[in-house]
Amino acid sequence: MSELTPALEAILMVTDVPVTVQRFAEVLEVSSEEIEDALRTLVQDYEGRGFELREVAGGWRIFSRPQFGDLVGKFVLEGQTSRLTQAALETLAIVAYRQPVSRSRVAAIRGVNVDSVVRTLVTRGLITESGVDPESGATLYQTTPAFLERLGISSISELPPISPLLPGIDALDEFEDNPEGQFS
């Protein structure tokens, strides 16, 4: 085992965000290729353990294995009430699938005011401001790397298609064609 492997493990054990290959290479003063090789070796070395090394949200991080998710969740969340509300989950889904999207667009899709829910999602680091709509001047929102990390995916393109799951997708498409809400 080279000195690179324990150095990578030490960093992975203290980080709470995915670490990019470039950042590892910079800190450890080795090439990106060496880092990538060492990380792939660690992935194989961790087979059969209660944790795994995964590439998510543009970087690498250690996670518990999915088959232990219920146990870990019970351990971590016991006594905590940090789950998202149904309103927050619905709002987060709209932002994820329609990003970048304005708060008023999310409110129109949900049919209720979403100001406090959006503030909650921003505070929790799941969505962030991503600019301004040139037509309306409204602030636009998009998901964050923390959102991707929580879902265990690398990009939004890995989200499942939503249209087959929505019974009223025609109404949503009509809304997109006519955002002022003037339905025929």
Secondary structure, 3 states (H helix, E strand, C coil): CCCHHHHHHHHHHHCCCCECHHHHHHHHCCCHHHHHHHHHHHHHHCCCCCEEEEEECCEEEEEECHHHHHHHHHHHHCCCCCCCCHHHHHHHHHHHHHCCEEHHHHHHHHCCCCHHHHHHHHHCCCEEEEEECCCCCCEEEEECHHHHHHHCCCCHHHCCCCHHHCCCHHHHHHHHHCCCCCCC
